[in-house]
Amino acid sequence: MRTRITPNLWFDTEAEEAAAFYVSVFDDSRIVNVTHYTEAGPRPAGMVMTVEFELDGQRIVAINGGPQFTFDEAISLQIDCADQAEVDRFWSLLSDGGQEGPCGWLKDRYGLSWQVVPVGMDEMLADPDPERVRRAMEAMFTMRKLDLAALRAAADGVAAG
């Protein structure tokens, strides 16, 4: 089944390189199609125009549109991780050459923002006990990469260590 909404990522000239990198990070991922500019322009004929790829089943298109636009934190891609090992793996791979941010956010080497989130985080922040939520949030705000055990301990009011 084809999804109706496909994120499009604007790059200057790195669409193919970025797509290959992302496909290497996620299992069950592949490059689907590559198109090239023609003599019609606006970029040089033969240059990669778009790269359609799938990340774990999610279709994405990358375009070499030029330097006019760059990524910022107003949009990010969220990875729901099954456990701390997945958080650690994705964090390490995606932040390599990029920049770590607060609260599980990072920018990869292309400037695209990601949220690397462990399963259970949403339940912790939606707990009916406001004190558990407060403690979990306070702990989260001190972290870069999220540490699920430390977040749970904080929510439970248990000193980490």
C-alpha positions in Angstrom: 0.0 0.0 0.0 1.4 3.4 -0.9 1.2 6.2 1.6 -0.4 9.4 0.5 2.0 11.7 2.4 5.7 11.6 1.5 8.2 13.9 3.2 10.4 15.8 0.8 13.8 16.9 2.0 15.6 19.8 0.2 19.3 19.6 -0.2 21.8 21.8 -2.2 23.8 19.0 -3.9 23.8 16.2 -1.3 20.5 14.4 -1.9 22.1 11.1 -3.2 24.8 11.1 -0.6 22.3 11.7 2.2 19.8 9.1 1.0 22.6 6.5 0.8 23.6 7.4 4.4 20.1 7.2 5.7 19.5 3.9 4.0 22.7 2.6 5.7 21.4 3.6 9.1 18.0 1.9 9.0 17.2 -1.7 8.5 14.7 -2.6 5.7 15.6 0.5 3.7 16.4 1.0 0.1 16.9 3.5 -2.7 13.8 3.3 -4.9 14.5 5.7 -7.8 16.9 8.4 -8.9 16.1 11.1 -11.4 18.4 13.6 -13.1 18.2 17.1 -14.4 18.0 17.5 -18.1 18.9 20.3 -20.4 15.7 22.0 -19.4 17.5 23.0 -16.1 17.5 24.7 -13.8 20.6 22.8 -12.6 23.3 21.2 -14.8 22.1 18.4 -17.1 22.9 15.0 -15.6 23.0 16.2 -12.0 20.9 14.2 -9.6 17.5 15.9 -9.2 15.6 13.6 -6.8 16.3 10.4 -4.9 13.3 8.5 -3.7 14.1 6.1 -0.9 12.4 4.1 1.9 13.5 4.1 5.6 12.0 1.2 7.4 9.0 1.4 5.0 8.6 5.2 5.1 8.9 6.7 1.6 10.9 9.9 1.5 12.1 12.0 -1.4 15.3 14.0 -1.4 15.8 16.8 -4.0 18.9 18.7 -5.0 17.1 22.0 -5.2 20.0 24.4 -4.5 21.3 26.4 -1.6 18.2 28.6 -1.2 16.8 26.6 1.7 18.3 24.7 4.6 17.0 22.6 7.4 16.1 23.9 10.8 14.5 22.6 14.0 11.0 23.5 12.9 10.7 20.0 11.5 12.3 16.8 12.6 12.0 13.1 12.1 11.2 11.0 15.1 12.6 7.5 15.7 10.6 5.4 18.1 13.2 3.0 19.6 12.3 -0.3 21.1 15.0 -0.1 23.8 18.1 1.7 25.0 20.3 -0.2 22.7 18.4 1.2 19.7 18.5 4.7 21.2 22.3 4.3 21.5 22.7 2.9 18.0 20.7 5.6 16.2 22.1 8.4 18.3 25.7 7.3 17.5 25.1 6.9 13.8 23.0 10.0 13.2 25.0 12.4 15.4 28.3 11.3 13.8 29.4 14.5 12.0 26.4 16.3 13.3 25.4 18.0 16.5 23.8 16.7 19.7 20.9 18.7 21.0 18.9 18.6 24.2 16.1 16.2 25.2 16.8 13.4 22.6 17.2 15.8 19.6 20.1 15.9 17.3 21.1 17.3 13.9 22.8 14.9 11.5 25.7 15.8 9.2 23.3 17.3 6.7 21.5 19.5 9.2 18.3 17.4 9.4 16.9 17.2 12.9 16.0 13.9 14.5 14.3 12.9 17.7 15.6 9.6 19.1 12.9 8.5 21.5 12.7 5.3 23.6 9.4 3.4 23.8 7.7 4.3 27.0 8.6 8.0 26.9 5.2 9.1 25.8 3.5 7.1 28.6 5.9 8.7 31.2 5.1 12.2 30.0 1.3 11.4 30.0 1.3 9.7 33.4 -1.8 10.7 35.5 0.5 11.5 38.4 1.7 15.1 37.8 4.7 14.6 40.1 5.9 11.6 38.1 5.6 13.7 34.9 7.4 16.6 36.6 10.3 14.5 37.7 10.6 12.7 34.3 10.6 16.1 32.5 13.1 17.6 34.8 15.4 14.6 34.2 14.8 14.8 30.4 15.8 18.5 30.3 19.2 17.6 31.7 19.9 15.0 29.0 21.1 15.1 25.4 20.7 11.4 24.4 17.7 10.0 26.4 18.5 7.4 29.0 15.3 5.4 29.6 16.5 3.8 32.9 17.4 7.2 34.3 14.1 8.7 33.2 12.1 5.9 34.8 14.1 6.2 38.0 13.5 10.0 38.0 9.8 9.4 37.4 9.7 6.9 40.3 11.5 9.4 42.5 14.6 7.1 42.8 18.1 8.6 42.8 20.0 7.6 39.8 23.3 5.9 40.2 
